[in-house]
Amino acid sequence: MVLKLHHKIQGKGEPIILVHGLFGSLENLGMIARLLAQHYEVHSLDMRNHGRSPHVPMMNYQLMANDIAHYMDEKGLAKAVLLGHSMGGKTVMQFALMYPERVERLVVADIAPVEYPPHHSEIFEGLRNLDLDVLTSRQQADEVLSRFVPEIAIRSFLLKNLVKAGADRFVWRMNLPVIMQCYNEIMRGQQGDKPFTGKVLFVIGGHSGYVQKSHQPQVLALFPAASVRVIPETGHWLHAEKPELFAKVVERFLAA
């Protein structure tokens, strides 16, 4: 089944494909897209079951890598730079392992190709407790969610998925039931028959714990040419916290 991913294209030059993280959409990397579009042709994607892309019953990294390949075919892109954050980083790593000849260079933001333990239980519990049939406002949704997710920024991010359907009804833009059902797949590590030998940059938040020194053997086994850049005083959302610096790091890597 070939999915037509919702997308946005801006700028001119060498193509770069941007892939967002879990619960996100192409808007999450919007600032990075605008900065990179000064020098590149930036393709921002909504992944399956996210944003405005189709809702489908299955989700794993092989399927999402295939979605990107189909998108590139549709747009006539033989090769591109790929940049992904979190789940998006895992997706572009899987793409590079499956389609190495189609990757110019790879940028992975604050994630490793390892299996992560489940760590979104409070978020899922909070989202499950939002009864959309009786919900009347975003403020009400935020109040309910705050009992499970204390961080205002994370709640704001999650509630971007809540959209009006008519005058007095809310619906989820993301496919929450399938995301929950396929959550274990989203936590899995990446696999390939052979390593991707092209140039890869791992950009890590200085205050984030997502990428550990213990991950290094798995990283180098799959991506032997990997280099690392740490952006100080940033967490997992490093691209949102210091977008200009993040974009400069990416541009320097692509120009080297």
C-alpha positions, 0 to 999 in steps of 0.5 A: 500500500503506497501512502501519499504523505502530507508535505510542504516544500520550500526553498531551492537547491539540494533536497533535504527531507525533514522527519518529525518525532512521535506525536508530532507533525511537520510543523515541529521542525518548521523553524529548522525548515525555514532556516535551511530553506535559505540554501536548500530545497526542504521537504517537510513530511507528516509521517503516517498516522501523524499530522495530515497524513493518512491514518492506517492500521500499521506502523513500524520503521520499515513501513515508514522508511518505505513511505519516504522512498515512495515520496521520493519516487513521487517527487523524482528525488533519486537522492537526498539529505535526510534529517530526523528528530527522535522517532524521525531520527530512527526512521531516517536511520532505518531508511539509510540501512534499507536504501543507502544509495538514496542517502546523500548524508544523514542527520539524526537529532537526539536519538540512537538506533537502540531499543528504548524502554517504554517511557510515555505511559503518563502521556498515554494515560493523560490522552486516554482520559480526554473524553472528546465527546464532552470536551468543550475547550482547549483549556479544559483539555489542558486542565485534564492533561495537567494531572498526568503531564506537568510540563506545560511545553509538552502539554502544548505540543501534545494538544496541537493534535487536538483540532476542531471538527465543526463548531463544538466538537474536537477530534485527534489529528493523529491516529492515537489508537494505532500509535498506542497499539504500535508503541512497542514497534516505535521503541525498537532499535534499527536493523540492517543487513549491513552498515550504512557507510555514508556520512552521518551526524548525530546532534545531541542535546547537552542536557538530554539523556536519550543518547548515552555512551553505552549506545556507542557500539551499536551506533558505530556497528550500523553507522561506522562513519558517524560523527557527533555534535553536542548542543550545550544547554539543550534537552531533547527538543534541541532544534526548538530550543536553539534553532539557529545553532542547530541549523548552523551545525547541520549546514556546516556538516553538509558543507564539509 
